C-alpha cells in the first residue's frame, strides 16, 4: 500500500473510534466477496472498505481521487491499473451500523497492530472472508478527465486525446477538433439514369445537417455502426478491374444510400456519405465488410488474428493436404467441361458432362483412377470440399431457378421487390391461361423452348468420362390446340444456337401450318438470344405482312414458365439411356417416346438454316425508347405484329398495347440467304476425342464420326477419314 492510501486508512480508523455508529452517506465501499449478512448490514447500503486481512468494515470518503468507479466506455485504447491493487470498488447499502470484526472478533487495536507489524501494508495474514486472494483483485478506475474525453468523442465534440511523447510515454495532451459536415462530392446528376447513378446532388445541405446530427446523437458506437450498416447494401463486385499482374484486391462492393426529409432513399457515392457523417474511411470499411463480427465490447485489436506457431506435425499434415488436393485437381482437369444451358450468362461454376449420375458416382470413378495410378485417394468429404471450392458441378438438365425468389429466401431481396415479382409472375400466368382458353380453329396457340444440350456418344465405359463429345440440340414446339409436338434436331456441326437458327425453325413451322388461322400466339420464356430479339421480331413481322395474320409473343417470368415443352423434355430424358452411339440413336428414341401421337421430328443440316440478320428491312432494335429511363428489351412482356407491319408492345401483361417506334421501310418480301455454306468444323481436340471413343461404340456408327470436319490451329478445314 502506498503512503497516501495508508494515511487515508489510518484516518478512517481514528474516525471510527470517535463514533463507531456514524458513517457518511456519500462514501465508497471496497470489499471482497463477503455478502451483506456477513457485513452486518440491513436493507440500505453505504460505501465502506472491508479489510482483506480480517474483514473489518471501514468507511472511506469519496473526495479522494484514488477511489473513482470506472465506467465501461466504448473504444478504449489505454488501460489503467492501480499501483497497489489490494481492494475492489463496489457499492454497499447506506445504513448506520456498528463496526465489527468478521471472523475472529478482533477489535480495532488489533487491526492497527496487524497493519503496523506488516510494515504499513496489508499482508496475507488473518482469516479473510474472500474466497480469492486480495492481491489478485486490481483496482478498476478511470480519471474524470479521461471519462469526459471518451464521452465527448462518442458525441462528436472536441476532446483531449492521447499521443505518444518523445520519451515514449503515452500522454493525454493532444487536442482533437469536433466533428462537422465536410465538403460535397463532384457528382451533379439530378435525375436517375440507371440503378447505378449517384444522386448526391439531390441531397440538400439541410438534409445533410439533419443526418449528421442524428448520427452523432447516438450514445454508443454500436448504435452508430447499426445506422451505417442500415444505409449500406453489400454486394458482389460488378466489374473487376485487375492490375498489370492480373490481380484484383477488391472483393465486394457497396450500394450506399442517404434518407431525405420525405423518407426517400437516394444512392450516393462513398465520399459523399463519409463526408456527410464526418466518418473515417477505415472505420466505414470495417463496419460494412461482410466478414465483420462486431460485438458490443469488441475493439479493433480483437479483429487482428493472433499468429499461431505451427508445429512439425501440422506442417506435415498441410503438405499431405496440398498433395491430395493437387491430385484431385489433376483428375478434374481430365474431365471434359460443357457450359450450362440455363446458367450460361450468370453462373460462375464449371460444369462437367452429365456422364456422372451423381457426386457419389463421380467419387467412385475418382477412386478407380487413383487405384490405376497407384495413388492414395482422398476421403469423400475432402473430395466434395474441393469440388465446392473450385465451383465444379455436374451438368444436368434442370429448370431455371428464379433469382428473385432465391434471393428473397436468403434475405438479399427486399419484400417490396419480391411482391412486385410475384405480381408479375401471376400476371404472366393469367395471360398464358387466357391464351390457352382462346385456342380454336382460327387462333393457333403454341409454346416453344430449347432442351438442354444432349451429348453423344453416351455409354457406361470409363473412357467416356475423360473425352469431349458431340453436342446435340433439340428445339421443341408444342401446339396447345391439338397437342401436336414438333422437334427440330441438329448437332453442332450443322448449326449453332444463335437467333438465326431459332427464327428459321419458327418460320418453318408457321409455314407448314394450314392457312386457316387468323391469329397465332407464341408463348415462351424471356431468353434474349432465343425468343426476345430483333432478328426473330423482324422475321415474325415480315411473315405477318406476307400471310396477313396477327402474331403475338408472350414472355413468361424466369423460373415460373411451366410450359408444356417442359413435360416433353422430361419425357424424353427417360428414354435417353445408354448406350447412345450417335445422333441417330437419339432420333430413334425420340420416335418411340410417344407411340399414340408420335412426335414430328425434323432432322436438320446446315443447308436448312437461313440468315435473317442480313435482311435490309430488319429492325434496328426492339427497345421501346432511347432516352434515359425508357424501358429496355428485357422489360418487354408481350409483342404484337400486325399485318400492316406495325409492332406493339407491353411492359406489363395487365397493361394495354403501345406502338413500338421503328423506322419505316418500303414493305417488300425478300427471302433471306443461307446461313452456312458448308458444315461447321469442330475443334481439333474434340475431333481427336471422338476418334478415340470409336473404340467403345458400335462399328456401324464409325462412319458418322469419320465424316466430321475439324478446324486446325491455322484456321484450315480438313476432311478427315478413319485412317488419319
Residue pairs with C-beta under 8 A, 6 or more apart in sequence:
1 9
1 84
1 86
1 120
1 121
1 122
2 83
2 84
3 120
4 66
5 66
5 84
6 115
6 120
6 121
8 60
8 61
8 64
8 66
9 49
9 58
9 115
10 112
12 49
12 58
12 59
12 60
13 58
13 108
13 111
13 112
15 59
16 58
16 59
16 99
16 108
17 108
20 98
20 99
21 96
21 97
21 98
22 96
23 46
23 48
23 59
23 96
23 97
24 46
24 59
24 61
25 46
25 94
26 47
26 62
27 46
27 47
27 48
27 59
27 60
27 61
27 62
28 47
28 48
28 49
28 60
28 62
28 67
28 69
28 89
28 91
29 45
29 46
29 47
29 48
29 49
29 50
29 60
29 89
29 90
29 91
29 92
30 48
30 49
30 50
30 60
30 67
30 87
30 88
30 89
30 90
31 39
31 48
31 49
31 50
31 57
31 88
31 90
31 92
32 50
32 52
32 55
32 88
32 128
32 129
32 130
32 132
32 134
32 137
33 129
33 130
33 131
33 132
34 50
34 55
34 102
34 129
34 130
36 92
36 93
38 55
38 102
38 129
39 48
39 50
39 55
39 57
39 92
39 97
39 102
40 57
40 97
40 98
40 100
41 92
41 93
41 95
41 97
42 93
42 95
42 97
43 93
43 95
44 93
44 94
44 95
45 91
45 92
45 93
45 94
45 95
46 59
46 92
46 93
46 94
46 95
46 96
47 59
47 60
47 62
47 91
47 92
47 94
48 57
48 58
48 59
48 60
48 92
49 57
49 58
49 59
49 60
49 87
50 56
50 57
50 58
50 102
50 129
51 58
51 111
51 122
52 86
52 87
52 122
52 128
52 130
52 134
53 111
53 114
53 115
53 122
53 123
53 125
53 126
53 128
54 101
54 102
54 103
54 104
54 106
54 111
54 114
54 126
54 127
54 128
55 101
55 102
55 103
55 127
55 128
55 129
56 99
56 101
56 102
56 108
56 111
57 97
57 99
57 100
58 99
60 67
65 143
65 144
66 141
67 89
67 139
67 141
68 89
68 141
68 142
68 143
68 144
69 89
69 140
69 141
70 89
70 140
70 141
70 142
71 142
71 147
72 297
73 142
73 147
73 150
73 151
73 154
74 150
74 154
74 220
74 221
74 222
75 150
75 153
75 221
75 299
75 300
76 150
76 299
77 162
78 146
78 162
78 170
80 141
80 142
80 143
80 146
81 138
81 139
81 140
82 138
82 139
82 141
84 121
85 135
85 136
85 137
85 138
85 139
86 122
86 134
86 135
86 137
86 139
87 134
87 137
87 139
88 137
88 139
88 140
89 139
89 140
89 141
99 108
101 107
101 111
102 129
103 126
103 127
103 128
103 129
104 126
104 127
106 114
114 125
114 126
115 121
115 122
118 125
122 134
124 133
124 135
128 134
145 160
145 172
146 172
148 159
149 159
149 160
149 161
149 172
150 159
152 158
152 159
153 159
153 161
153 176
154 219
154 220
154 221
155 216
155 217
156 178
156 179
156 216
156 278
157 178
157 179
158 175
158 176
158 177
158 178
159 175
159 176
160 172
160 173
160 174
160 175
160 176
161 172
161 174
161 175
161 176
162 170
162 171
162 172
162 174
163 170
163 171
163 173
163 174
164 170
164 171
165 171
165 173
179 212
179 216
179 278
180 212
180 278
181 205
181 208
181 209
181 212
181 275
181 276
181 278
182 275
182 276
182 278
183 275
184 200
184 272
184 275
185 198
185 200
185 268
185 269
185 271
185 272
185 275
187 198
187 199
187 200
187 201
187 268
187 269
187 272
188 201
189 197
189 198
189 199
189 200
189 201
190 199
190 201
190 202
191 628
191 629
192 199
192 629
193 628
193 629
194 628
196 238
196 267
197 267
198 267
198 268
198 269
198 272
199 266
199 267
199 268
200 266
200 268
200 269
200 272
202 260
202 266
203 258
203 260
203 266
203 268
203 272
203 276
204 260
206 261
207 258
207 259
207 260
207 261
208 276
210 261
211 258
211 259
211 276
211 277
212 276
212 277
212 278
214 227
215 224
215 227
215 277
216 224
218 224
218 227
222 294
222 296
225 287
225 294
228 277
228 279
228 284
228 287
228 288
229 287
229 288
231 256
231 257
231 258
231 259
231 265
231 273
232 254
232 255
232 256
232 257
232 288
233 254
233 255
233 256
233 257
234 252
234 253
234 254
234 288
234 289
234 290
235 252
235 253
235 254
235 255
236 252
236 253
237 248
237 250
237 251
237 252
237 253
238 253
240 248
240 250
241 248
241 250
242 248
252 289
252 290
254 270
254 288
255 267
256 267
256 268
256 269
256 270
256 273
257 265
257 266
257 267
257 268
258 265
258 266
258 268
258 272
258 273
258 276
259 265
260 266
270 284
273 279
273 284
274 280
274 281
274 284
286 292
286 300
286 303
287 294
292 303
295 302
310 318
324 376
324 378
324 382
325 378
325 382
325 386
327 370
327 375
327 378
328 366
328 378
328 382
328 383
328 386
329 386
329 390
331 366
331 369
331 370
332 352
332 387
332 390
332 392
334 465
334 466
335 352
335 353
335 465
335 466
336 352
336 353
336 466
336 467
336 468
336 469
336 689
337 350
337 351
337 352
337 353
338 351
338 352
338 353
338 395
338 453
338 455
338 471
339 351
339 453
340 347
340 349
340 351
340 395
341 397
341 450
341 452
341 453
342 398
342 399
342 400
342 401
342 452
343 349
346 403
348 391
349 391
349 392
349 393
350 390
350 391
350 392
350 393
351 392
351 393
351 394
351 395
352 362
352 392
352 393
352 394
352 395
353 395
353 455
353 465
353 469
354 394
354 395
354 396
354 397
354 455
355 455
355 458
355 464
355 465
356 362
356 365
356 394
356 465
358 394
359 384
359 387
359 394
360 380
362 394
363 380
363 383
363 384
365 462
365 465
366 377
366 383
367 377
368 462
370 376
370 377
371 377
377 383
378 386
387 393
395 453
397 451
397 452
397 569
397 573
398 452
399 559
399 561
399 566
400 525
400 558
400 559
400 561
401 559
402 421
402 557
402 558
402 559
402 560
403 558
403 559
404 413
404 417
404 418
404 421
405 418
405 421
405 559
407 413
408 415
408 417
408 418
421 557
424 557
424 637
424 652
424 653
425 557
425 560
427 637
427 652
427 653
427 654
428 554
428 555
428 556
428 557
428 560
428 637
428 653
429 556
429 560
429 562
430 653
431 554
431 637
431 638
431 653
432 523
432 554
432 556
435 445
435 521
435 523
435 552
435 554
436 445
436 480
438 445
438 521
439 445
439 480
439 481
440 481
441 516
441 517
442 516
442 517
442 518
442 519
443 517
443 518
443 519
443 520
443 521
444 479
444 481
444 513
444 517
444 519
444 520
444 521
445 479
445 480
445 481
445 520
445 521
445 523
446 477
446 478
446 479
446 480
446 509
446 520
446 521
446 522
446 523
447 477
447 478
447 480
447 522
447 523
447 524
447 563
447 564
447 565
448 475
448 476
448 477
448 478
448 506
448 522
448 523
448 524
448 531
448 565
449 475
449 476
449 524
449 525
449 561
449 563
449 565
449 566
449 569
450 473
450 474
450 475
450 476
450 497
450 502
450 527
450 530
451 473
451 474
451 475
451 476
451 569
451 572
452 569
453 471
453 472
453 473
454 471
454 472
454 473
454 474
454 576
454 586
455 469
455 470
455 471
455 472
456 469
456 470
456 472
456 491
456 580
456 581
456 582
456 583
456 585
456 586
457 464
457 469
457 470
457 579
457 580
457 581
457 582
457 693
457 696
457 697
457 701
458 464
458 469
458 576
458 578
458 579
458 580
459 578
459 579
459 580
459 581
459 696
459 697
460 578
460 579
461 696
463 692
463 693
463 695
463 696
464 693
464 696
467 689
467 690
467 692
467 693
468 683
468 685
468 686
468 689
468 690
469 686
469 689
469 690
469 693
470 491
470 492
470 493
470 583
470 682
470 686
470 690
470 705
470 708
471 491
471 492
472 489
472 490
472 491
472 492
472 583
472 586
473 489
473 490
473 491
473 492
473 495
473 497
474 487
474 488
474 489
474 569
474 572
474 590
475 487
475 488
475 489
475 501
475 502
475 505
476 485
476 486
476 487
476 488
476 565
476 568
476 569
477 485
477 486
477 488
477 505
477 506
477 509
477 565
478 484
478 485
478 563
478 564
478 565
478 568
479 485
479 486
480 564
483 564
483 597
484 597
484 600
485 568
485 594
485 597
485 599
485 600
486 509
486 599
486 600
486 602
487 590
487 599
487 600
487 601
487 602
488 505
488 508
488 602
488 604
489 583
489 586
489 587
489 590
489 601
489 602
489 603
489 604
490 501
490 603
490 604
490 605
490 608
491 583
492 680
492 682
493 606
493 679
493 680
493 681
493 682
493 708
493 709
494 604
494 605
494 606
494 608
494 676
494 679
494 680
495 501
495 604
495 606
495 608
495 609
495 675
495 676
495 680
496 680
497 529
497 530
498 529
499 529
499 530
499 533
499 535
499 536
499 612
499 613
500 535
500 609
500 610
500 611
500 612
500 613
500 675
501 609
501 675
502 530
502 531
502 536
503 535
503 536
503 539
503 610
503 612
504 608
504 609
504 610
504 612
504 675
506 522
506 536
506 539
506 540
507 539
507 540
507 543
507 610
507 612
508 602
508 608
510 520
510 543
510 547
511 543
515 547
517 549
518 549
518 550
519 549
519 550
519 551
519 552
520 549
520 550
520 551
520 552
521 551
521 552
521 553
521 554
522 531
522 540
522 551
522 552
522 553
522 554
523 554
523 556
523 563
524 530
524 531
524 553
524 554
524 555
524 556
524 563
525 531
525 555
525 556
525 558
525 561
525 563
526 532
526 555
526 556
526 557
526 558
526 634
528 633
528 634
531 553
531 555
532 553
532 555
532 622
532 633
532 634
532 636
533 622
533 633
534 618
534 619
534 620
534 621
534 622
535 612
535 613
535 618
536 612
537 619
537 622
537 639
537 641
537 647
538 612
538 615
538 617
538 618
538 619
539 612
540 551
540 553
540 639
540 641
541 619
541 641
541 645
541 647
542 615
542 617
542 669
543 551
543 641
544 550
544 551
544 641
544 642
544 643
544 645
545 643
545 644
545 645
545 667
545 669
546 669
547 643
548 643
549 643
550 640
550 641
550 642
550 643
551 640
551 641
552 638
552 639
552 640
552 641
553 638
553 639
553 640
554 637
554 638
554 653
555 636
555 637
555 638
556 562
556 563
568 599
571 593
571 594
572 589
572 590
572 593
575 589
575 590
575 592
575 593
576 586
576 589
579 585
579 697
579 698
580 586
580 589
581 697
581 698
581 701
582 697
582 701
582 704
582 705
583 704
584 701
584 704
587 601
587 603
590 599
590 601
591 598
591 599
591 601
593 599
606 675
606 676
606 678
606 679
606 680
607 674
607 676
609 674
609 675
609 676
610 671
610 672
610 673
610 674
610 675
611 672
611 673
611 674
611 675
612 618
612 672
614 672
614 673
615 670
615 672
616 665
616 670
617 665
617 667
617 668
617 670
619 647
619 662
619 663
620 662
620 663
621 633
622 633
622 636
622 639
622 649
622 660
623 630
623 631
623 632
623 633
624 630
624 631
624 635
624 636
624 649
624 651
624 658
624 660
624 661
625 631
625 661
631 651
635 651
636 649
636 650
636 651
637 650
637 651
637 652
637 653
638 649
638 650
638 653
638 657
639 647
639 648
639 649
639 650
639 660
640 647
640 648
640 649
640 657
641 647
642 648
645 667
646 659
646 660
647 659
647 660
647 662
648 657
648 658
648 659
648 660
649 657
649 658
649 660
650 656
650 657
650 658
678 709
678 717
679 708
679 709
680 709
681 709
681 710
681 711
681 717
682 708
682 709
682 710
682 711
683 710
683 711
684 710
684 711
684 712
684 713
686 710
687 708
687 710
687 720
690 705
690 708
691 705
693 705
694 701
694 702
694 705
702 722
703 722
706 720
706 721
706 722
707 719
708 720
709 717
709 718
709 719
709 720
710 717
710 718
710 720
711 717
712 718
